[in-house]
C-alpha cells in the first residue's frame, strides 16, 4: 500500500513539474494554456483518486490510522 501511495505522490509531483516547465518554455500562448491545463487537470485527478482510495481502504479496514487514540 505504501508503494501505491508513493507512486501517486510521485505522479502528482511530476505532473506539477510538467505544468511548470510548459509555463516557462512554451512560446505559443494557446498551446501553452492547453498543455498546462491538461497537466494540472491530471494532477487534480490523481489527487482526488488517491484521496478516495485512502478513504475506501480505511472504511474497509485494510489500512488503520495511527497516532493519538481517541
Predicted model as a PDB file, atoms N, CA, C, CB and O in Angstrom, pLDDT in the B-factor column:
MODEL        1                                                                  
ATOM      1  N   UNK A   1       0.818  -1.183   0.000  1.00 79.00           N  
ATOM      2  CA  UNK A   1       0.000   0.000   0.000  1.00 79.00           C  
ATOM      3  C   UNK A   1       0.871   1.260   0.000  1.00 79.00           C  
ATOM      4  CB  UNK A   1      -0.936  -0.009   1.202  1.00 79.00           C  
ATOM      5  O   UNK A   1       0.540   2.244  -0.661  1.00 79.00           O  
ATOM      6  N   UNK A   2       1.969   1.231   0.731  1.00 83.00           N  
ATOM      7  CA  UNK A   2       2.861   2.390   0.770  1.00 83.00           C  
ATOM      8  C   UNK A   2       3.448   2.679  -0.607  1.00 83.00           C  
ATOM      9  CB  UNK A   2       3.987   2.163   1.783  1.00 83.00           C  
ATOM     10  O   UNK A   2       3.690   3.833  -0.959  1.00 83.00           O  
ATOM     11  N   UNK A   3       3.674   1.628  -1.375  1.00 91.00           N  
ATOM     12  CA  UNK A   3       4.238   1.805  -2.716  1.00 91.00           C  
ATOM     13  C   UNK A   3       3.239   2.510  -3.624  1.00 91.00           C  
ATOM     14  CB  UNK A   3       4.642   0.445  -3.322  1.00 91.00           C  
ATOM     15  O   UNK A   3       3.616   3.395  -4.393  1.00 91.00           O  
ATOM     16  N   UNK A   4       1.970   2.124  -3.541  1.00 88.00           N  
ATOM     17  CA  UNK A   4       0.942   2.749  -4.374  1.00 88.00           C  
ATOM     18  C   UNK A   4       0.797   4.227  -4.027  1.00 88.00           C  
ATOM     19  CB  UNK A   4      -0.407   2.026  -4.202  1.00 88.00           C  
ATOM     20  O   UNK A   4       0.697   5.069  -4.920  1.00 88.00           O  
ATOM     21  N   UNK A   5       0.786   4.542  -2.743  1.00 87.00           N  
ATOM     22  CA  UNK A   5       0.671   5.936  -2.317  1.00 87.00           C  
ATOM     23  C   UNK A   5       1.905   6.731  -2.741  1.00 87.00           C  
ATOM     24  CB  UNK A   5       0.480   6.019  -0.789  1.00 87.00           C  
ATOM     25  O   UNK A   5       1.791   7.878  -3.173  1.00 87.00           O  
ATOM     26  N   UNK A   6       3.076   6.124  -2.619  1.00 92.00           N  
ATOM     27  CA  UNK A   6       4.305   6.789  -3.058  1.00 92.00           C  
ATOM     28  C   UNK A   6       4.314   7.061  -4.545  1.00 92.00           C  
ATOM     29  CB  UNK A   6       5.505   5.957  -2.695  1.00 92.00           C  
ATOM     30  O   UNK A   6       4.741   8.130  -4.981  1.00 92.00           O  
ATOM     31  N   UNK A   7       3.843   6.099  -5.330  1.00 93.00           N  
ATOM     32  CA  UNK A   7       3.778   6.290  -6.780  1.00 93.00           C  
ATOM     33  C   UNK A   7       2.785   7.398  -7.132  1.00 93.00           C  
ATOM     34  CB  UNK A   7       3.380   4.973  -7.483  1.00 93.00           C  
ATOM     35  O   UNK A   7       3.033   8.193  -8.039  1.00 93.00           O  
ATOM     36  N   UNK A   8       1.664   7.449  -6.414  1.00 91.00           N  
ATOM     37  CA  UNK A   8       0.678   8.508  -6.665  1.00 91.00           C  
ATOM     38  C   UNK A   8       1.264   9.880  -6.341  1.00 91.00           C  
ATOM     39  CB  UNK A   8      -0.599   8.268  -5.835  1.00 91.00           C  
ATOM     40  O   UNK A   8       1.079  10.826  -7.107  1.00 91.00           O  
ATOM     41  N   UNK A   9       1.963   9.998  -5.221  1.00 92.00           N  
ATOM     42  CA  UNK A   9       2.596  11.276  -4.886  1.00 92.00           C  
ATOM     43  C   UNK A   9       3.660  11.660  -5.919  1.00 92.00           C  
ATOM     44  CB  UNK A   9       3.225  11.206  -3.485  1.00 92.00           C  
ATOM     45  O   UNK A   9       3.794  12.832  -6.270  1.00 92.00           O  
ATOM     46  N   UNK A  10       4.393  10.697  -6.391  1.00 95.00           N  
ATOM     47  CA  UNK A  10       5.386  10.965  -7.430  1.00 95.00           C  
ATOM     48  C   UNK A  10       4.705  11.442  -8.714  1.00 95.00           C  
ATOM     49  CB  UNK A  10       6.230   9.704  -7.709  1.00 95.00           C  
ATOM     50  O   UNK A  10       5.195  12.357  -9.376  1.00 95.00           O  
ATOM     51  N   UNK A  11       3.579  10.824  -9.062  1.00 92.00           N  
ATOM     52  CA  UNK A  11       2.821  11.260 -10.231  1.00 92.00           C  
ATOM     53  C   UNK A  11       2.308  12.674 -10.081  1.00 92.00           C  
ATOM     54  CB  UNK A  11       1.666  10.328 -10.482  1.00 92.00           C  
ATOM     55  O   UNK A  11       2.308  13.442 -11.044  1.00 92.00           O  
ATOM     56  N   UNK A  12       1.871  13.028  -8.883  1.00 92.00           N  
ATOM     57  CA  UNK A  12       1.397  14.387  -8.621  1.00 92.00           C  
ATOM     58  C   UNK A  12       2.536  15.393  -8.816  1.00 92.00           C  
ATOM     59  CB  UNK A  12       0.821  14.495  -7.187  1.00 92.00           C  
ATOM     60  O   UNK A  12       2.354  16.438  -9.443  1.00 92.00           O  
ATOM     61  N   UNK A  13       3.699  15.067  -8.277  1.00 93.00           N  
ATOM     62  CA  UNK A  13       4.843  15.977  -8.420  1.00 93.00           C  
ATOM     63  C   UNK A  13       5.317  16.098  -9.857  1.00 93.00           C  
ATOM     64  CB  UNK A  13       5.989  15.511  -7.554  1.00 93.00           C  
ATOM     65  O   UNK A  13       5.675  17.189 -10.301  1.00 93.00           O  
ATOM     66  N   UNK A  14       5.324  14.986 -10.593  1.00 93.00           N  
ATOM     67  CA  UNK A  14       5.751  15.014 -11.998  1.00 93.00           C  
ATOM     68  C   UNK A  14       4.780  15.845 -12.822  1.00 93.00           C  
ATOM     69  CB  UNK A  14       5.853  13.580 -12.574  1.00 93.00           C  
ATOM     70  O   UNK A  14       5.204  16.613 -13.685  1.00 93.00           O  
ATOM     71  N   UNK A  15       3.492  15.705 -12.570  1.00 91.00           N  
ATOM     72  CA  UNK A  15       2.503  16.484 -13.297  1.00 91.00           C  
ATOM     73  C   UNK A  15       2.642  17.974 -12.994  1.00 91.00           C  
ATOM     74  CB  UNK A  15       1.097  16.006 -12.951  1.00 91.00           C  
ATOM     75  O   UNK A  15       2.516  18.811 -13.888  1.00 91.00           O  
ATOM     76  N   UNK A  16       2.901  18.297 -11.739  1.00 91.00           N  
ATOM     77  CA  UNK A  16       3.095  19.692 -11.366  1.00 91.00           C  
ATOM     78  C   UNK A  16       4.360  20.262 -12.019  1.00 91.00           C  
ATOM     79  CB  UNK A  16       3.176  19.829  -9.837  1.00 91.00           C  
ATOM     80  O   UNK A  16       4.362  21.404 -12.478  1.00 91.00           O  
ATOM     81  N   UNK A  17       5.420  19.474 -12.058  1.00 92.00           N  
ATOM     82  CA  UNK A  17       6.656  19.917 -12.709  1.00 92.00           C  
ATOM     83  C   UNK A  17       6.451  20.094 -14.213  1.00 92.00           C  
ATOM     84  CB  UNK A  17       7.789  18.911 -12.447  1.00 92.00           C  
ATOM     85  O   UNK A  17       6.990  21.026 -14.811  1.00 92.00           O  
ATOM     86  N   UNK A  18       5.674  19.201 -14.819  1.00 89.00           N  
ATOM     87  CA  UNK A  18       5.405  19.316 -16.254  1.00 89.00           C  
ATOM     88  C   UNK A  18       4.648  20.607 -16.556  1.00 89.00           C  
ATOM     89  CB  UNK A  18       4.603  18.098 -16.755  1.00 89.00           C  
ATOM     90  O   UNK A  18       4.942  21.283 -17.543  1.00 89.00           O  
ATOM     91  N   UNK A  19       3.683  20.950 -15.718  1.00 88.00           N  
ATOM     92  CA  UNK A  19       2.937  22.199 -15.913  1.00 88.00           C  
ATOM     93  C   UNK A  19       3.863  23.404 -15.749  1.00 88.00           C  
ATOM     94  CB  UNK A  19       1.756  22.291 -14.916  1.00 88.00           C  
ATOM     95  O   UNK A  19       3.749  24.385 -16.485  1.00 88.00           O  
ATOM     96  N   UNK A  20       4.769  23.328 -14.793  1.00 87.00           N  
ATOM     97  CA  UNK A  20       5.725  24.422 -14.606  1.00 87.00           C  
ATOM     98  C   UNK A  20       6.664  24.587 -15.777  1.00 87.00           C  
ATOM     99  CB  UNK A  20       6.524  24.201 -13.360  1.00 87.00           C  
ATOM    100  O   UNK A  20       6.969  25.708 -16.185  1.00 87.00           O  
ATOM    101  N   UNK A  21       7.126  23.469 -16.322  1.00 88.00           N  
ATOM    102  CA  UNK A  21       8.010  23.545 -17.483  1.00 88.00           C  
ATOM    103  C   UNK A  21       7.286  24.095 -18.702  1.00 88.00           C  
ATOM    104  CB  UNK A  21       8.584  22.173 -17.799  1.00 88.00           C  
ATOM    105  O   UNK A  21       7.862  24.872 -19.464  1.00 88.00           O  
ATOM    106  N   UNK A  22       6.046  23.708 -18.895  1.00 86.00           N  
ATOM    107  CA  UNK A  22       5.268  24.239 -20.019  1.00 86.00           C  
ATOM    108  C   UNK A  22       5.100  25.737 -19.855  1.00 86.00           C  
ATOM    109  CB  UNK A  22       3.884  23.545 -20.118  1.00 86.00           C  
ATOM    110  O   UNK A  22       5.200  26.487 -20.826  1.00 86.00           O  
ATOM    111  N   UNK A  23       4.846  26.174 -18.637  1.00 84.00           N  
ATOM    112  CA  UNK A  23       4.663  27.595 -18.374  1.00 84.00           C  
ATOM    113  C   UNK A  23       5.938  28.384 -18.687  1.00 84.00           C  
ATOM    114  CB  UNK A  23       4.250  27.815 -16.915  1.00 84.00           C  
ATOM    115  O   UNK A  23       5.867  29.507 -19.187  1.00 84.00           O  
ATOM    116  N   UNK A  24       7.089  27.805 -18.397  1.00 86.00           N  
ATOM    117  CA  UNK A  24       8.338  28.528 -18.594  1.00 86.00           C  
ATOM    118  C   UNK A  24       8.862  28.466 -20.024  1.00 86.00           C  
ATOM    119  CB  UNK A  24       9.373  27.993 -17.667  1.00 86.00           C  
ATOM    120  O   UNK A  24       9.487  29.422 -20.483  1.00 86.00           O  
ATOM    121  N   UNK A  25       8.624  27.365 -20.742  1.00 82.00           N  
ATOM    122  CA  UNK A  25       9.291  27.160 -22.026  1.00 82.00           C  
ATOM    123  C   UNK A  25       8.440  27.440 -23.249  1.00 82.00           C  
ATOM    124  CB  UNK A  25       9.775  25.781 -22.101  1.00 82.00           C  
ATOM    125  O   UNK A  25       8.990  27.819 -24.283  1.00 82.00           O  
ATOM    126  N   UNK A  26       7.145  27.275 -23.188  1.00 64.00           N  
ATOM    127  CA  UNK A  26       6.310  27.363 -24.381  1.00 64.00           C  
ATOM    128  C   UNK A  26       6.205  28.802 -24.876  1.00 64.00           C  
ATOM    129  CB  UNK A  26       4.917  26.802 -24.097  1.00 64.00           C  
ATOM    130  O   UNK A  26       6.135  29.743 -24.085  1.00 64.00           O  
ATOM    131  N   UNK A  27       6.197  28.956 -26.217  1.00 73.00           N  
ATOM    132  CA  UNK A  27       6.100  30.282 -26.819  1.00 73.00           C  
ATOM    133  C   UNK A  27       4.669  30.615 -27.225  1.00 73.00           C  
ATOM    134  CB  UNK A  27       7.017  30.377 -28.028  1.00 73.00           C  
ATOM    135  O   UNK A  27       4.224  31.750 -27.058  1.00 73.00           O  
ATOM    136  N   UNK A  28       3.946  29.629 -27.758  1.00 72.00           N  
ATOM    137  CA  UNK A  28       2.590  29.849 -28.239  1.00 72.00           C  
ATOM    138  C   UNK A  28       1.620  29.898 -27.061  1.00 72.00           C  
ATOM    139  CB  UNK A  28       2.180  28.746 -29.234  1.00 72.00           C  
ATOM    140  O   UNK A  28       1.557  28.968 -26.256  1.00 72.00           O  
ATOM    141  N   UNK A  29       0.876  30.976 -26.970  1.00 77.00           N  
ATOM    142  CA  UNK A  29       0.002  31.185 -25.823  1.00 77.00           C  
ATOM    143  C   UNK A  29      -1.138  30.163 -25.762  1.00 77.00           C  
ATOM    144  CB  UNK A  29      -0.569  32.586 -25.863  1.00 77.00           C  
ATOM    145  O   UNK A  29      -1.473  29.677 -24.681  1.00 77.00           O  
ATOM    146  N   UNK A  30      -1.739  29.831 -26.922  1.00 75.00           N  
ATOM    147  CA  UNK A  30      -2.867  28.906 -26.939  1.00 75.00           C  
ATOM    148  C   UNK A  30      -2.440  27.486 -26.569  1.00 75.00           C  
ATOM    149  CB  UNK A  30      -3.527  28.910 -28.312  1.00 75.00           C  
ATOM    150  O   UNK A  30      -3.095  26.841 -25.751  1.00 75.00           O  
ATOM    151  N   UNK A  31      -1.361  26.997 -27.155  1.00 76.00           N  
ATOM    152  CA  UNK A  31      -0.910  25.634 -26.838  1.00 76.00           C  
ATOM    153  C   UNK A  31      -0.359  25.582 -25.417  1.00 76.00           C  
ATOM    154  CB  UNK A  31       0.165  25.160 -27.849  1.00 76.00           C  
ATOM    155  O   UNK A  31      -0.464  24.558 -24.742  1.00 76.00           O  
ATOM    156  N   UNK A  32       0.228  26.687 -24.967  1.00 79.00           N  
ATOM    157  CA  UNK A  32       0.747  26.762 -23.597  1.00 79.00           C  
ATOM    158  C   UNK A  32      -0.382  26.594 -22.592  1.00 79.00           C  
ATOM    159  CB  UNK A  32       1.476  28.101 -23.360  1.00 79.00           C  
ATOM    160  O   UNK A  32      -0.255  25.831 -21.634  1.00 79.00           O  
ATOM    161  N   UNK A  33      -1.475  27.295 -22.804  1.00 82.00           N  
ATOM    162  CA  UNK A  33      -2.617  27.221 -21.898  1.00 82.00           C  
ATOM    163  C   UNK A  33      -3.227  25.827 -21.921  1.00 82.00           C  
ATOM    164  CB  UNK A  33      -3.672  28.269 -22.273  1.00 82.00           C  
ATOM    165  O   UNK A  33      -3.574  25.280 -20.874  1.00 82.00           O  
ATOM    166  N   UNK A  34      -3.356  25.263 -23.093  1.00 84.00           N  
ATOM    167  CA  UNK A  34      -3.972  23.946 -23.231  1.00 84.00           C  
ATOM    168  C   UNK A  34      -3.135  22.865 -22.560  1.00 84.00           C  
ATOM    169  CB  UNK A  34      -4.174  23.609 -24.702  1.00 84.00           C  
ATOM    170  O   UNK A  34      -3.670  22.040 -21.818  1.00 84.00           O  
ATOM    171  N   UNK A  35      -1.839  22.859 -22.809  1.00 84.00           N  
ATOM    172  CA  UNK A  35      -0.969  21.831 -22.242  1.00 84.00           C  
ATOM    173  C   UNK A  35      -0.832  21.989 -20.728  1.00 84.00           C  
ATOM    174  CB  UNK A  35       0.410  21.885 -22.900  1.00 84.00           C  
ATOM    175  O   UNK A  35      -0.774  20.998 -20.000  1.00 84.00           O  
ATOM    176  N   UNK A  36      -0.782  23.225 -20.261  1.00 85.00           N  
ATOM    177  CA  UNK A  36      -0.654  23.458 -18.827  1.00 85.00           C  
ATOM    178  C   UNK A  36      -1.945  23.060 -18.103  1.00 85.00           C  
ATOM    179  CB  UNK A  36      -0.313  24.938 -18.550  1.00 85.00           C  
ATOM    180  O   UNK A  36      -1.895  22.487 -17.014  1.00 85.00           O  
ATOM    181  N   UNK A  37      -3.089  23.361 -18.702  1.00 87.00           N  
ATOM    182  CA  UNK A  37      -4.369  22.981 -18.099  1.00 87.00           C  
ATOM    183  C   UNK A  37      -4.514  21.466 -18.055  1.00 87.00           C  
ATOM    184  CB  UNK A  37      -5.540  23.603 -18.879  1.00 87.00           C  
ATOM    185  O   UNK A  37      -5.042  20.925 -17.083  1.00 87.00           O  
ATOM    186  N   UNK A  38      -4.056  20.779 -19.087  1.00 88.00           N  
ATOM    187  CA  UNK A  38      -4.128  19.316 -19.112  1.00 88.00           C  
ATOM    188  C   UNK A  38      -3.245  18.711 -18.016  1.00 88.00           C  
ATOM    189  CB  UNK A  38      -3.703  18.778 -20.497  1.00 88.00           C  
ATOM    190  O   UNK A  38      -3.645  17.752 -17.357  1.00 88.00           O  
ATOM    191  N   UNK A  39      -2.056  19.264 -17.820  1.00 87.00           N  
ATOM    192  CA  UNK A  39      -1.150  18.749 -16.784  1.00 87.00           C  
ATOM    193  C   UNK A  39      -1.718  19.000 -15.389  1.00 87.00           C  
ATOM    194  CB  UNK A  39       0.241  19.400 -16.911  1.00 87.00           C  
ATOM    195  O   UNK A  39      -1.623  18.135 -14.518  1.00 87.00           O  
ATOM    196  N   UNK A  40      -2.301  20.163 -15.172  1.00 89.00           N  
ATOM    197  CA  UNK A  40      -2.884  20.466 -13.868  1.00 89.00           C  
ATOM    198  C   UNK A  40      -4.152  19.649 -13.617  1.00 89.00           C  
ATOM    199  CB  UNK A  40      -3.195  21.957 -13.764  1.00 89.00           C  
ATOM    200  O   UNK A  40      -4.415  19.254 -12.481  1.00 89.00           O  
ATOM    201  N   UNK A  41      -4.939  19.393 -14.663  1.00 92.00           N  
ATOM    202  CA  UNK A  41      -6.121  18.547 -14.514  1.00 92.00           C  
ATOM    203  C   UNK A  41      -5.717  17.118 -14.163  1.00 92.00           C  
ATOM    204  CB  UNK A  41      -6.962  18.562 -15.803  1.00 92.00           C  
ATOM    205  O   UNK A  41      -6.390  16.461 -13.369  1.00 92.00           O  
ATOM    206  N   UNK A  42      -4.641  16.643 -14.739  1.00 91.00           N  
ATOM    207  CA  UNK A  42      -4.139  15.317 -14.403  1.00 91.00           C  
ATOM    208  C   UNK A  42      -3.708  15.268 -12.942  1.00 91.00           C  
ATOM    209  CB  UNK A  42      -2.967  14.933 -15.322  1.00 91.00           C  
ATOM    210  O   UNK A  42      -3.968  14.283 -12.251  1.00 91.00           O  
ATOM    211  N   UNK A  43      -3.058  16.312 -12.473  1.00 91.00           N  
ATOM    212  CA  UNK A  43      -2.628  16.374 -11.068  1.00 91.00           C  
ATOM    213  C   UNK A  43      -3.827  16.340 -10.131  1.00 91.00           C  
ATOM    214  CB  UNK A  43      -1.796  17.644 -10.812  1.00 91.00           C  
ATOM    215  O   UNK A  43      -3.802  15.644  -9.116  1.00 91.00           O  
ATOM    216  N   UNK A  44      -4.862  17.076 -10.458  1.00 94.00           N  
ATOM    217  CA  UNK A  44      -6.067  17.083  -9.627  1.00 94.00           C  
ATOM    218  C   UNK A  44      -6.741  15.720  -9.656  1.00 94.00           C  
ATOM    219  CB  UNK A  44      -7.048  18.170 -10.100  1.00 94.00           C  
ATOM    220  O   UNK A  44      -7.224  15.243  -8.629  1.00 94.00           O  
ATOM    221  N   UNK A  45      -6.777  15.091 -10.824  1.00 93.00           N  
ATOM    222  CA  UNK A  45      -7.370  13.766 -10.938  1.00 93.00           C  
ATOM    223  C   UNK A  45      -6.643  12.728 -10.100  1.00 93.00           C  
ATOM    224  CB  UNK A  45      -7.384  13.333 -12.376  1.00 93.00           C  
ATOM    225  O   UNK A  45      -7.274  11.901  -9.441  1.00 93.00           O  
ATOM    226  N   UNK A  46      -5.320  12.772 -10.125  1.00 93.00           N  
ATOM    227  CA  UNK A  46      -4.535  11.837  -9.313  1.00 93.00           C  
ATOM    228  C   UNK A  46      -4.766  12.099  -7.829  1.00 93.00           C  
ATOM    229  CB  UNK A  46      -3.030  11.952  -9.649  1.00 93.00           C  
ATOM    230  O   UNK A  46      -4.889  11.158  -7.046  1.00 93.00           O  
ATOM    231  N   UNK A  47      -4.825  13.361  -7.441  1.00 94.00           N  
ATOM    232  CA  UNK A  47      -5.029  13.712  -6.035  1.00 94.00           C  
ATOM    233  C   UNK A  47      -6.385  13.237  -5.525  1.00 94.00           C  
ATOM    234  CB  UNK A  47      -4.907  15.219  -5.847  1.00 94.00           C  
ATOM    235  O   UNK A  47      -6.474  12.670  -4.436  1.00 94.00           O  
ATOM    236  N   UNK A  48      -7.434  13.465  -6.302  1.00 95.00           N  
ATOM    237  CA  UNK A  48      -8.776  13.044  -5.900  1.00 95.00           C  
ATOM    238  C   UNK A  48      -8.858  11.521  -5.838  1.00 95.00           C  
ATOM    239  CB  UNK A  48      -9.836  13.598  -6.875  1.00 95.00           C  
ATOM    240  O   UNK A  48      -9.453  10.970  -4.913  1.00 95.00           O  
ATOM    241  N   UNK A  49      -8.264  10.841  -6.816  1.00 94.00           N  
ATOM    242  CA  UNK A  49      -8.259   9.380  -6.827  1.00 94.00           C  
ATOM    243  C   UNK A  49      -7.529   8.835  -5.610  1.00 94.00           C  
ATOM    244  CB  UNK A  49      -7.611   8.852  -8.110  1.00 94.00           C  
ATOM    245  O   UNK A  49      -8.002   7.889  -4.980  1.00 94.00           O  
ATOM    246  N   UNK A  50      -6.394   9.412  -5.272  1.00 93.00           N  
ATOM    247  CA  UNK A  50      -5.639   8.967  -4.108  1.00 93.00           C  
ATOM    248  C   UNK A  50      -6.445   9.180  -2.830  1.00 93.00           C  
ATOM    249  CB  UNK A  50      -4.299   9.709  -4.023  1.00 93.00           C  
ATOM    250  O   UNK A  50      -6.471   8.304  -1.965  1.00 93.00           O  
ATOM    251  N   UNK A  51      -7.099  10.327  -2.701  1.00 94.00           N  
ATOM    252  CA  UNK A  51      -7.903  10.608  -1.524  1.00 94.00           C  
ATOM    253  C   UNK A  51      -9.048   9.605  -1.387  1.00 94.00           C  
ATOM    254  CB  UNK A  51      -8.451  12.032  -1.588  1.00 94.00           C  
ATOM    255  O   UNK A  51      -9.289   9.082  -0.299  1.00 94.00           O  
ATOM    256  N   UNK A  52      -9.755   9.336  -2.490  1.00 95.00           N  
ATOM    257  CA  UNK A  52     -10.851   8.374  -2.452  1.00 95.00           C  
ATOM    258  C   UNK A  52     -10.351   6.966  -2.152  1.00 95.00           C  
ATOM    259  CB  UNK A  52     -11.608   8.385  -3.772  1.00 95.00           C  
ATOM    260  O   UNK A  52     -11.012   6.216  -1.433  1.00 95.00           O  
ATOM    261  N   UNK A  53      -9.198   6.600  -2.690  1.00 92.00           N  
ATOM    262  CA  UNK A  53      -8.628   5.285  -2.430  1.00 92.00           C  
ATOM    263  C   UNK A  53      -8.311   5.118  -0.941  1.00 92.00           C  
ATOM    264  CB  UNK A  53      -7.360   5.074  -3.274  1.00 92.00           C  
ATOM    265  O   UNK A  53      -8.588   4.071  -0.355  1.00 92.00           O  
ATOM    266  N   UNK A  54      -7.737   6.142  -0.344  1.00 91.00           N  
ATOM    267  CA  UNK A  54      -7.414   6.080   1.085  1.00 91.00           C  
ATOM    268  C   UNK A  54      -8.690   5.977   1.918  1.00 91.00           C  
ATOM    269  CB  UNK A  54      -6.596   7.321   1.511  1.00 91.00           C  
ATOM    270  O   UNK A  54      -8.736   5.210   2.880  1.00 91.00           O  
ATOM    271  N   UNK A  55      -9.719   6.735   1.564  1.00 93.00           N  
ATOM    272  CA  UNK A  55     -10.979   6.656   2.301  1.00 93.00           C  
ATOM    273  C   UNK A  55     -11.632   5.276   2.179  1.00 93.00           C  
ATOM    274  CB  UNK A  55     -11.940   7.728   1.803  1.00 93.00           C  
ATOM    275  O   UNK A  55     -12.139   4.744   3.166  1.00 93.00           O  
ATOM    276  N   UNK A  56     -11.623   4.702   0.993  1.00 94.00           N  
ATOM    277  CA  UNK A  56     -12.223   3.386   0.780  1.00 94.00           C  
ATOM    278  C   UNK A  56     -11.452   2.315   1.532  1.00 94.00           C  
ATOM    279  CB  UNK A  56     -12.272   3.050  -0.713  1.00 94.00           C  
ATOM    280  O   UNK A  56     -12.051   1.461   2.185  1.00 94.00           O  
ATOM    281  N   UNK A  57     -10.127   2.354   1.444  1.00 90.00           N  
ATOM    282  CA  UNK A  57      -9.323   1.352   2.149  1.00 90.00           C  
ATOM    283  C   UNK A  57      -9.477   1.474   3.661  1.00 90.00           C  
ATOM    284  CB  UNK A  57      -7.851   1.487   1.763  1.00 90.00           C  
ATOM    285  O   UNK A  57      -9.459   0.467   4.368  1.00 90.00           O  
ATOM    286  N   UNK A  58      -9.625   2.693   4.159  1.00 90.00           N  
ATOM    287  CA  UNK A  58      -9.823   2.892   5.589  1.00 90.00           C  
ATOM    288  C   UNK A  58     -11.183   2.358   6.023  1.00 90.00           C  
ATOM    289  CB  UNK A  58      -9.696   4.377   5.948  1.00 90.00           C  
ATOM    290  O   UNK A  58     -11.297   1.719   7.070  1.00 90.00           O  
ATOM    291  N   UNK A  59     -12.223   2.619   5.216  1.00 92.00           N  
ATOM    292  CA  UNK A  59     -13.553   2.141   5.583  1.00 92.00           C  
ATOM    293  C   UNK A  59     -13.662   0.622   5.498  1.00 92.00           C  
ATOM    294  CB  UNK A  59     -14.598   2.781   4.691  1.00 92.00           C  
ATOM    295  O   UNK A  59     -14.457   0.027   6.226  1.00 92.00           O  
ATOM    296  N   UNK A  60     -12.887  -0.018   4.629  1.00 93.00           N  
ATOM    297  CA  UNK A  60     -12.876  -1.479   4.539  1.00 93.00           C  
ATOM    298  C   UNK A  60     -12.000  -2.119   5.605  1.00 93.00           C  
ATOM    299  CB  UNK A  60     -12.402  -1.910   3.169  1.00 93.00           C  
ATOM    300  O   UNK A  60     -12.034  -3.337   5.778  1.00 93.00           O  
ATOM    301  N   UNK A  61     -11.223  -1.327   6.317  1.00 89.00           N  
ATOM    302  CA  UNK A  61     -10.368  -1.847   7.380  1.00 89.00           C  
ATOM    303  C   UNK A  61      -9.020  -2.352   6.897  1.00 89.00           C  
ATOM    304  CB  UNK A  61     -11.069  -2.946   8.089  1.00 89.00           C  
ATOM    305  O   UNK A  61      -8.301  -3.004   7.653  1.00 89.00           O  
ATOM    306  N   UNK A  62      -8.670  -2.067   5.669  1.00 88.00           N  
ATOM    307  CA  UNK A  62      -7.399  -2.516   5.117  1.00 88.00           C  
ATOM    308  C   UNK A  62      -6.251  -1.689   5.673  1.00 88.00           C  
ATOM    309  CB  UNK A  62      -7.419  -2.439   3.591  1.00 88.00           C  
ATOM    310  O   UNK A  62      -5.178  -2.222   5.957  1.00 88.00           O  
ATOM    311  N   UNK A  63      -6.471  -0.400   5.827  1.00 85.00           N  
ATOM    312  CA  UNK A  63      -5.460   0.452   6.461  1.00 85.00           C  
ATOM    313  C   UNK A  63      -6.056   1.022   7.736  1.00 85.00           C  
ATOM    314  CB  UNK A  63      -4.986   1.599   5.501  1.00 85.00           C  
ATOM    315  O   UNK A  63      -7.271   1.195   7.833  1.00 85.00           O  
ATOM    316  N   UNK A  64      -5.207   1.316   8.717  1.00 83.00           N  
ATOM    317  CA  UNK A  64      -5.647   1.816  10.002  1.00 83.00           C  
ATOM    318  C   UNK A  64      -4.901   3.100  10.335  1.00 83.00           C  
ATOM    319  CB  UNK A  64      -5.438   0.762  11.099  1.00 83.00           C  
ATOM    320  O   UNK A  64      -3.701   3.217  10.084  1.00 83.00           O  
ATOM    321  N   UNK A  65      -5.630   4.069  10.910  1.00 80.00           N  
ATOM    322  CA  UNK A  65      -4.952   5.303  11.293  1.00 80.00           C  
ATOM    323  C   UNK A  65      -4.028   5.046  12.490  1.00 80.00           C  
ATOM    324  CB  UNK A  65      -5.983   6.410  11.629  1.00 80.00           C  
ATOM    325  O   UNK A  65      -4.280   4.168  13.315  1.00 80.00           O  
ATOM    326  N   UNK A  66      -2.980   5.820  12.557  1.00 79.00           N  
ATOM    327  CA  UNK A  66      -2.063   5.729  13.681  1.00 79.00           C  
ATOM    328  C   UNK A  66      -2.002   7.093  14.354  1.00 79.00           C  
ATOM    329  CB  UNK A  66      -0.647   5.260  13.225  1.00 79.00           C  
ATOM    330  O   UNK A  66      -2.462   8.090  13.798  1.00 79.00           O  
ATOM    331  N   UNK A  67      -1.443   7.130  15.528  1.00 70.00           N  
ATOM    332  CA  UNK A  67      -1.313   8.390  16.242  1.00 70.00           C  
ATOM    333  C   UNK A  67      -2.049   8.335  17.547  1.00 70.00           C  
ATOM    334  CB  UNK A  67      -1.821   9.540  15.406  1.00 70.00           C  
ATOM    335  O   UNK A  67      -2.017   7.330  18.256  1.00 70.00           O  
ATOM    336  N   UNK A  68      -2.719   9.431  17.863  1.00 66.00           N  
ATOM    337  CA  UNK A  68      -3.435   9.528  19.123  1.00 66.00           C  
ATOM    338  C   UNK A  68      -4.643   8.612  19.142  1.00 66.00           C  
ATOM    339  CB  UNK A  68      -3.862  10.957  19.379  1.00 66.00           C  
ATOM    340  O   UNK A  68      -5.380   8.522  18.160  1.00 66.00           O  
ATOM    341  N   UNK A  69      -4.842   7.944  20.243  1.00 65.00           N  
ATOM    342  CA  UNK A  69      -6.007   7.077  20.403  1.00 65.00           C  
ATOM    343  C   UNK A  69      -7.165   7.930  20.904  1.00 65.00           C  
ATOM    344  CB  UNK A  69      -5.710   5.892  21.387  1.00 65.00           C  
ATOM    345  O   UNK A  69      -7.025   8.631  21.906  1.00 65.00           O  
ATOM    346  N   UNK A  70      -8.315   7.881  20.218  1.00 60.00           N  
ATOM    347  CA  UNK A  70      -9.448   8.739  20.622  1.00 60.00           C  
ATOM    348  C   UNK A  70     -10.029   8.315  21.962  1.00 60.00           C  
ATOM    349  CB  UNK A  70     -10.547   8.707  19.557  1.00 60.00           C  
ATOM    350  O   UNK A  70     -10.982   8.927  22.444  1.00 60.00           O  
TER     351      UNK A  70                                                      
ENDMDL                                                                          
END                                                                             
